[in-house]
Amino acid sequence: MPREGAPETCAETIHVTCGGEAGLHLSAIATPLIIHDLPITVWWPGEPPLSRPPARDLLEGADRLVVDGSSWSGDGLARLREMAELADATILAISDFALVRQARWREAIASIFDDPDFLPYLRSLRRIAVTYSTHDETGAPGSTNLVKPLYHVGWLASRLKLSVSKSLSPVTGHAPPGGAHALRGGAGRPVMHRGVAATLSDGRAEVAVVVRPVQSSTPAGTTLRVELLAERRGSELRADVTAEAEIVHVRVWQDGVEAMERHFRAPRRTEVELLDEAIESGRRDPVAVGALRSAAAIVGSEWSAP
């Protein structure tokens, strides 16, 4: 019982292991076990084969899909695009732990523009830079999951109604033939790849996007920093947001002079808390849908990590 005097709640857990031919008919196996008229949440740890008929048949009878995009192999972006297509083709509500965990980042970024002096810069954003951790010594595209870094950009793009002028592509530059793997740094160490980039537009000017790797001991794909640059009538606003453990740090400079420094206590939620929130959620979250659609649009249909 959750508390004294509350009604007792009974639950039943059924584990089904199936493969081969049976594994191709997940819906036929699961549907008879479902209690009629109760909301159905499909929690799919690992990598759901979203474009395959068995998964589509199972999800057709569900109300919500719960995944963790940050756990997908490679850069995870092809599956992110598949999930956005699924969201557009169905009324399924989707909860991605990778996006939900970023709530503390979104609140910190939004808090910058609660200041009346900074609000006018919001519509004059010119650059979004996201730094993420990698364990690969080259940081080459495809070596690290990029779902969480892309969600930051997707959320900003959706809330500010930014369109995609140029979809995601690896940053090129001073690399010799052979790419980042051919570059060697001091003492024979590989030089870190410069990341991936895209271009957004607010209808008046372009917004540059860069997502770059930094070798770190934190879990690969973890966001380390979000930087925003806005320019308005000859004035510049630069914001820097970082997080560590239970604290999110926000610093803002206006025309090169520090104008804000804040620190928010915001603990990371556990998987149990995230799953509980997903199960208790009602209809689709429009913010989550917008972030997913924009992130997929930024990836583009032609994306393929080298």
Beta strands, then each sheet from edge to edge (+ up, - down):
strand 1: 41-43
strand 2: 64-67
strand 3: 93-96
strand 4: 125-134
strand 5: 163-170
strand 6: 196-201
strand 7: 206-215
strand 8: 223-232
strand 9: 235-244
strand 10: 247-254
strand 11: 257-265
sheet 1: 1+ 2+ 3+
sheet 2: 5+ 6- 7+ 4+ 8- 9+ 10- 11+
end
